[in-house]
Amino acid sequence: VLSGPPAPQTVEVPPVAGLSENDARAQILAAGLRLGDPQRRESSVEQRGQVIDTNPPIGTQVDERTVVTLIVGSGPASVNVPLLAGKTLEEARTLLEQAGLELGTQTQQETPDSRLVGRVIGSTPPAGSPVEGGSAVAVAVGIEQTGVQIPDLSGQDLDEAANALRQLGLNPQRPDSADDNDRVSGTDPAAGTRVQRGSDVELLTGNGDE
């Protein structure tokens, strides 16, 4: 008498909760099961990228070669960007990861505050903004200012003012109509403006040159 095909052996869906997706895949395959396309589900920050459930559920007795779908945590749906100003890049990365976000593009930006050189001075989106979980947050990192600040030369004679500008690496421009007795009334660009070394700075005398 011919007998039918042997009954398939049954196996238990292994306990893969808390594992990374790759580790869980390896255990499912090692148990003699097959893998379906993974599904994403909102989860806590800590569970992001980890298996939080399976279908059929963990511990279920199933036939060998049954397809098992991994359900992987995607992190919170929405989180607020943390305050990153004043932090180092590594500190910012840690804060972002703890919030369920990623460190994105890093750009350099001049800062007058020497305490912020090499540290984050701002982010995009800014701190406190609600963003989708898993989003990348771009940061600006402070670097030393390379320009020169134009001093207030008001009241100085033209020669004194021109020498002061030359000592700063700037190129003074005297008005054509000025004479040696004229006093400086201002500059263009104005005092306090930061410009690159070698820039032209026009000296104004108040005789129709402003």
C-alpha positions in Angstrom: 0.0 0.0 0.0 1.4 3.3 -1.0 1.6 5.9 1.8 1.2 9.6 1.2 4.0 12.2 1.5 5.5 12.5 5.0 3.8 15.1 7.2 5.9 18.3 7.4 7.9 18.7 10.5 6.8 21.6 12.8 9.2 24.2 14.3 8.7 27.0 16.7 9.1 30.6 15.5 12.3 31.6 17.4 12.4 34.4 20.0 13.9 37.2 17.8 12.3 40.2 19.6 14.9 42.8 20.5 17.4 41.6 17.8 18.6 43.6 14.9 16.8 42.8 11.6 19.9 41.0 10.3 20.3 38.9 13.4 16.7 38.0 13.4 16.7 37.0 9.7 19.6 34.6 10.4 17.7 32.9 13.2 14.5 32.6 11.2 16.5 30.9 8.3 18.4 28.7 10.7 15.1 27.4 12.1 14.1 26.2 8.7 11.6 28.9 8.0 11.4 31.4 5.2 11.3 35.2 5.3 8.6 37.5 4.0 9.1 41.2 3.3 9.7 43.0 6.7 7.1 45.5 7.9 7.7 48.7 9.8 5.8 49.8 12.8 6.0 52.9 15.0 8.0 52.2 18.2 10.0 53.7 21.0 13.4 55.3 20.1 15.2 52.3 21.7 13.3 49.8 19.5 14.2 51.6 16.3 15.8 49.1 13.9 15.0 46.2 16.2 12.5 43.4 15.7 9.4 44.0 17.9 7.2 41.2 16.7 6.7 38.5 14.0 3.8 37.1 12.0 3.1 34.3 12.9 3.9 35.3 16.5 7.1 34.3 18.3 6.7 30.8 19.9 4.0 29.6 17.5 4.4 26.0 16.2 4.4 26.1 12.4 5.3 23.9 9.5 8.9 24.0 8.2 9.4 26.5 5.4 6.5 28.6 6.6 6.9 32.3 5.7 7.6 34.5 8.7 7.3 38.3 8.5 9.6 40.4 10.7 8.0 43.5 12.2 10.7 46.1 12.8 10.5 49.2 14.9 10.7 52.5 13.0 11.0 54.8 16.0 8.5 57.5 17.0 6.3 59.1 14.3 7.2 62.6 15.4 9.8 64.1 17.7 11.1 67.5 18.6 14.6 68.6 17.5 16.8 68.9 20.7 18.8 71.9 21.5 22.3 71.3 20.0 23.9 74.8 20.3 27.2 74.7 22.2 27.6 70.9 21.8 30.4 69.1 20.1 29.5 67.0 17.0 29.7 63.8 18.9 27.5 65.2 21.7 25.0 66.4 19.1 25.0 63.0 17.4 24.2 61.3 20.7 21.4 63.7 21.5 19.9 63.2 18.1 20.1 59.5 18.3 18.5 59.5 21.8 15.6 61.5 20.2 15.2 59.1 17.3 16.9 61.4 14.8 20.1 61.3 12.7 23.0 63.8 12.3 22.7 65.2 8.8 24.9 67.6 6.8 27.6 69.6 8.6 28.5 73.0 7.4 31.0 75.6 8.8 30.0 79.1 9.8 32.1 81.9 11.2 31.3 82.9 14.8 32.5 85.9 16.9 32.3 83.7 20.0 35.5 81.8 20.5 33.8 79.4 22.9 31.7 78.1 19.9 34.6 77.4 17.6 34.4 73.6 16.8 30.9 73.4 18.4 27.4 73.5 17.0 26.0 77.0 16.6 22.6 76.1 15.1 20.6 73.4 13.4 18.2 73.0 10.5 15.4 72.5 11.4 15.9 74.6 14.6 15.7 73.3 18.1 12.1 72.6 19.2 10.8 72.0 15.7 8.6 68.8 15.3 10.0 66.5 12.7 9.3 63.0 11.5 11.1 60.3 13.5 14.3 59.2 11.8 14.8 62.5 10.0 18.3 64.0 9.5 19.1 67.3 11.2 21.7 69.5 9.6 24.1 71.5 11.8 26.4 74.5 11.5 29.7 74.2 13.3 31.5 77.4 14.4 34.9 78.4 13.0 37.1 81.4 13.7 36.2 84.6 11.8 38.7 85.3 9.0 37.5 88.8 8.2 38.5 92.2 9.7 36.2 94.5 11.5 36.3 98.1 10.3 37.1 100.4 13.2 35.4 103.7 14.0 37.6 106.3 12.5 35.3 109.3 13.0 37.2 112.5 13.9 40.6 111.3 12.7 42.5 113.1 10.0 42.7 111.3 6.7 46.3 110.1 7.0 45.7 108.6 10.5 42.6 106.9 9.3 44.3 105.6 6.1 47.3 104.2 8.1 44.9 102.5 10.6 43.2 100.7 7.8 46.4 99.7 6.1 47.6 98.1 9.4 44.5 96.0 9.4 45.3 94.8 5.9 42.6 97.0 4.2 42.9 99.3 1.3 41.8 102.9 2.2 40.2 105.0 -0.6 40.4 108.8 -0.1 37.7 111.0 -1.6 39.0 113.0 -4.6 37.7 116.3 -3.2 39.4 115.9 0.2 42.3 118.0 1.4 44.8 117.3 4.2 42.8 119.3 6.8 39.6 117.2 6.4 38.5 114.9 9.2 36.9 111.6 8.7 33.2 111.5 9.3 32.7 107.8 8.6 33.5 104.9 6.3 31.9 102.9 3.6 31.4 100.0 4.5 30.4 101.4 8.0 32.4 101.0 11.2 31.7 97.5 12.7 31.3 95.8 9.4 33.4 92.7 8.9 35.2 92.4 5.5 37.9 90.3 4.0 41.5 91.5 4.2 42.5 93.5 1.1 39.0 95.0 0.7 38.6 98.6 -0.3 37.3 101.0 2.4 36.2 104.5 1.4 36.9 107.3 3.9 34.1 109.8 4.1 34.7 113.4 5.1 31.3 114.9 5.3 32.0 117.2 2.3 29.3 115.6 0.1 31.2 112.3 0.1 28.8 110.4 2.4 
